[in-house]
């Protein structure tokens, strides 16, 4: 009887592992392949070689680009090189990426930038919020942008017990923001187990000097976050659930779920066209390739445009798709007056004229 019970338990454990493995592969879209789609006027951006994980464009056409992310489990082309912030002026006929100087006193050696967000104050001061992972921890760095000499002045470092595994951020004021925690755990092995077991412990946090609180939860991995042009709705991408959540924002900064748009890809960062309200997103068609990064089977890239997400029938258009031969691991896509920037987790960046 004891042996029979042991065999039954082993069989049950094997079945559970097999079911979790299948579910894990499905969340990673491990079997998906895509056909190429390429706008006619695209070029690689010179000088960006080690990632362009997030991009935020000011209303005047200045684009900030975070580069050099070192993220657990994902390849880095320059693991010993500190991260950088680049600037591009999209008003120029042939815009180029320029590295921004960062003020003295900031620890550049451990700079590991992830998601970014800008906030323009009433006096036109531009604040840049940067998710940073020094020594694989999570902080939010707040900078002031000085346009005259292409520099960033570091103002403060924000740490909090609720900001444990921050991925992306959307600024609400000069010292307040919403942030996504893409995992509950920050240890790599525990993060992997969290993904493998399909735990929905990821969340969204609101931060201000007066109040810090969880405002949304139950995500497999909350990733990109942004706000609608009328500032009534917050959009959250759940990368492993292949969807974009629409959350209504309330006066007390709490969020309530409105709807979720299901897609067939791993949705990363979200950018908003301020003129149309369209959502542009960089996506990973096959997450397994992103983690394995086989030189013979490169991680692909995909850009989607989502129109009328609040309607009963949103329109989703695949604007760009590549098998990794040009661009690997797309994480973001941002537009400004007919110009499109496409960024990646660890690879290069693309400039297109639509």
VOROKOL-956475 format. One record per residue (C-alpha): x, y, z. Coordinates in steps of 0.02 Angstrom, whole numbers, padded with zeros to 5 digits, always signed. Layout:
% VOROKOL-956475
XYZ
...
This chain:
% VOROKOL-956475
+00000+00000+00000
+00144+00118+00043
+00228+00086-00125
+00065+00116-00217
+00042+00280-00127
+00219+00333-00168
+00195+00292-00352
+00031+00388-00352
+00114+00541-00273
+00258+00535-00397
+00135+00521-00541
+00033+00666-00473
+00189+00773-00454
+00246+00730-00631
+00075+00775-00700
+00077+00941-00606
+00250+00984-00672
+00199+00938-00849
+00042+01046-00836
+00142+01193-00768
+00273+01172-00905
+00139+01175-01039
+00057+01328-00962
+00227+01413-00949
+00265+01380-01133
+00094+01449-01180
+00124+01608-01079
+00289+01628-01171
+00207+01595-01341
+00346+01468-01365
+00282+01404-01533
+00236+01569-01615
+00318+01630-01775
+00277+01792-01866
+00283+01855-02045
+00389+02010-02075
+00307+02182-02086
+00417+02333-02118
+00375+02516-02148
+00466+02580-02303
+00575+02714-02223
+00668+02641-02074
+00850+02648-02018
+00948+02589-01868
+00996+02729-01748
+01183+02754-01740
+01259+02748-01567
+01126+02640-01484
+01200+02466-01476
+01155+02396-01305
+00968+02421-01288
+00835+02555-01294
+00714+02478-01171
+00598+02626-01150
+00563+02788-01244
+00464+02941-01191
+00434+03088-01306
+00397+03265-01246
+00260+03367-01332
+00398+03468-01418
+00473+03313-01502
+00622+03280-01387
+00634+03092-01358
+00718+03014-01206
+00786+02838-01226
+00846+02723-01087
+00988+02607-01136
+01098+02472-01059
+00972+02374-00955
+01041+02220-00867
+00889+02112-00823
+00895+01940-00742
+00882+01800-00869
+00899+01912-01022
+01056+01937-01125
+01159+02097-01110
+01279+02147-01248
+01382+02252-01127
+01361+02178-00952
+01500+02285-00876
+01450+02450-00955
+01341+02571-00854
+01173+02619-00924
+01140+02779-01020
+01002+02901-01064
+00998+02963-01244
+00906+03110-01320
+00841+03130-01498
+00762+03287-01572
+00627+03221-01688
+00604+03393-01765
+00769+03373-01857
+00772+03306-02034
+00900+03174-01987
+00888+03154-01797
+01032+03073-01704
+01048+03001-01529
+01150+03104-01406
+01200+03038-01235
+01144+03152-01094
+01270+03201-00961
+01217+03160-00783
+01265+03274-00640
+01407+03236-00521
+01366+03142-00362
+01254+03015-00448
+01319+02835-00447
+01345+02808-00634
+01441+02646-00610
+01284+02554-00551
+01161+02645-00665
+01044+02513-00738
+00896+02606-00816
+00731+02520-00857
+00564+02609-00882
+00557+02799-00896
+00427+02937-00891
+00429+03126-00910
+00328+03260-00822
+00321+03442-00879
+00278+03559-00735
+00179+03721-00748
+00341+03822-00757
+00398+03710-00903
+00526+03617-00796
+00550+03443-00868
+00569+03301-00744
+00630+03130-00800
+00584+02981-00691
+00696+02828-00718
+00670+02654-00647
+00844+02599-00593
+00912+02429-00538
+01077+02462-00450
+01147+02295-00392
+00981+02215-00449
+00879+02318-00325
+00737+02436-00374
+00742+02625-00355
+00662+02770-00446
+00780+02911-00493
+00711+03086-00522
+00809+03204-00636
+00784+03380-00701
+00820+03399-00886
+00929+03548-00934
+00905+03571-01120
+01039+03705-01144
+01182+03584-01111
+01098+03416-01140
+01113+03361-00960
+01015+03282-00819
+01027+03349-00642
+00993+03213-00514
+00866+03271-00385
+00824+03119-00280
+00823+02930-00262
+00659+02850-00209
+00654+02683-00118
+00505+02600-00036
+00456+02428+00028
+00313+02424-00099
+00432+02461-00244
+00514+02291-00247
+00530+02239-00429
+00488+02395-00528
+00473+02382-00716
+00391+02539-00781
+00326+02705-00720
+00209+02846-00770
+00234+03015-00687
+00084+03103-00611
+00174+03254-00544
+00350+03315-00502
+00360+03189-00358
+00219+03064-00386
+00191+02918-00503
+00113+02749-00537
+00235+02603-00552
+00220+02421-00601
+00305+02281-00504
+00331+02143-00633
+00362+02012-00498
+00323+01989-00314
+00498+01926-00281
+00662+02010-00327
+00773+01856-00313
+00801+01780-00486
+00764+01599-00436
+00605+01650-00345
+00556+01759-00493
+00573+01609-00608
+00469+01500-00492
+00338+01637-00485
+00329+01636-00675
+00335+01446-00689
+00196+01420-00562
+00088+01554-00643
+00067+01657-00485
-00032+01818-00508
+00058+01918-00374
+00116+02064-00481
+00040+02236-00449
+00030+02424-00478
+00083+02547-00343
+00045+02731-00323
+00183+02835-00245
+00184+03012-00176
+00279+03089-00030
+00117+03083+00071
+00050+02913+00022
+00112+02749-00050
-00012+02609-00086
-00055+02462-00197
-00191+02515-00318
-00209+02362-00431
-00158+02180-00414
-00183+02006-00487
-00066+02018-00637
+00049+01881-00699
+00179+02015-00736
+00126+02198-00743
+00245+02280-00866
+00215+02439-00967
+00104+02575-00894
+00039+02739-00964
-00104+02862-00954
-00239+02916-01078
-00226+03093-01150
-00379+03148-01049
-00292+03076-00894
-00447+02977-00846
-00378+02802-00879
-00220+02707-00838
-00164+02571-00959
-00065+02422-00893
+00016+02286-00999
+00022+02110-00925
+00163+02035-01026
+00130+01852-00980
-00059+01866-00995
-00043+01942-01170
-00160+02087-01136
-00182+02272-01098
-00289+02321-00950
-00390+02482-00945
-00405+02552-00769
-00511+02702-00719
-00414+02828-00614
-00504+02905-00465
-00477+03066-00367
-00396+02968-00224
-00276+02888-00352
-00357+02716-00335
-00386+02617-00494
-00535+02510-00544
-00535+02384-00685
-00636+02432-00840
-00585+02302-00970
-00440+02201-01040
-00393+02186-01223
-00327+02013-01262
-00186+01998-01389
-00082+01855-01459
+00088+01924-01408
+00189+01971-01253
+00151+02155-01228
+00294+02260-01157
+00296+02451-01143
+00149+02562-01190
+00161+02732-01274
+00016+02849-01310
-00007+02959-01463
-00066+03122-01381
-00157+03175-01539
-00262+03019-01567
-00254+02925-01402
-00191+02771-01495
-00083+02650-01395
+00081+02596-01474
+00169+02448-01398
+00328+02350-01423
+00297+02163-01408
+00388+01997-01397
+00306+01874-01518
+00395+01727-01436
+00458+01751-01258
+00551+01585-01256
+00670+01652-01389
+00698+01809-01286
+00756+01708-01135
+00854+01577-01230
+00930+01697-01358
+00995+01562-01475
+01103+01643-01612
+01022+01521-01735
+00846+01567-01678
+00847+01751-01630
+00713+01839-01526
+00591+01926-01642
+00514+02099-01636
+00337+02163-01656
+00250+02332-01646
+00062+02350-01627
-00049+02503-01641
-00211+02494-01540
-00350+02614-01590
-00508+02651-01491
-00467+02536-01346
-00617+02598-01247
-00738+02547-01385
-00822+02377-01402
-00714+02339-01555
-00537+02409-01539
-00432+02402-01698
-00262+02317-01681
-00136+02340-01822
+00033+02258-01838
+00145+02400-01895
+00314+02314-01884
+00374+02135-01868
+00548+02062-01888
+00622+01890-01856
+00773+01962-01765
+00881+01989-01917
+00864+02179-01898
+00795+02208-01724
+00790+02088-01576
+00675+02093-01426
+00569+02247-01459
+00507+02327-01298
+00435+02496-01349
+00367+02598-01494
+00333+02785-01485
+00268+02907-01616
+00283+03093-01648
+00208+03179-01800
+00228+03034-01919
+00395+02976-01849
+00412+02811-01758
+00548+02755-01636
+00562+02570-01596
+00667+02514-01448
+00729+02347-01382
+00774+02267-01216
+00958+02237-01255
+00984+02265-01442
+00976+02416-01559
+00842+02546-01601
+00750+02593-01760
+00693+02761-01830
+00551+02756-01957
+00453+02886-02055
+00273+02828-02071
